[in-house]
């Protein structure tokens, strides 16, 4: 749901709101990974993120990921690779 304030910011900046059509619940996988140092576990979680996304994505899709950063939600970076 978009608030009036959000709508005003979009209008002021001549921007258009878009929504994604596929997502991968990356937050659920990444939260677990951020607390575990095992490289194998991190790789497995990244593969799950990628697999879930690939089951939904189609040409022209807008994919929704949380912003990955090195050492925080790093699984997202691995999944995108």
N, C-alpha and C positions, 0 to 999 in steps of 0.2 A: 504494500500500500504506500502510495506517495503522498507526503504531506504538502500543504500549500507552500511552505518554505522551500521544500525540495523542488517543486514545480517552478517557483519563482527563480531559483538559481539556474535551472536549466534554461528558462526563457531568457534571462539576463545574459547568459553566455552563449545563446543561440545553439544549444545542445539538444539532442534527442535522447530520450530514455529508451534503452533496448533491454530485452530480457534474453537470457540464454535458453536453449532448448535441451541441453544435456548437462549433467553434473555427475560427480563421482564420490560424493560424501568424503572428500579428501580430509576434511577436518577430523573425522572420526579415526581415520587411519593415522594421520599425522600426529595427533595428540599422543597416541601410544608410542610412536616412533621417537618423538622428542624426548621421551623418558627412558629409552632403551638404547644402549650403545652398540649392540650386536649388528654388525654389517649385514649378516644374513637376514636378520629380522627386518631391517630397514629395506633391503632389496625385495623381500617378500611383500611387504606392505606397499611399496611402490608398484609392484606388479599387480597387486589387487586394485589399486587406484587406476592404473592404466587399463586394466581389463574391464572394469566397470564403465569407464568412459568410452572405450572402444565399442562396447555393446550398444551404446546409444547414439554415438556421433554419426552424422551423415554429411555428405558434401553440403557446404554452406552453413553448417551448424555453428552456433555460438556456444562455446564450452565455458562452463563456470568452474573456476579453480580459485582457492584462496591464494593470496600472494605468497609464494614461497621465497624464503631467504636462506642463505647458507647458515647452517646450524639452527634453523627454525623453520619447520615445515619443509625441510629439505627433500622429503619424499616427493613433493610436488615437482621439484626440479627433475628428479630421477624419472618420475612417471612421464613427464613431458618429453624427455629424451627418448 
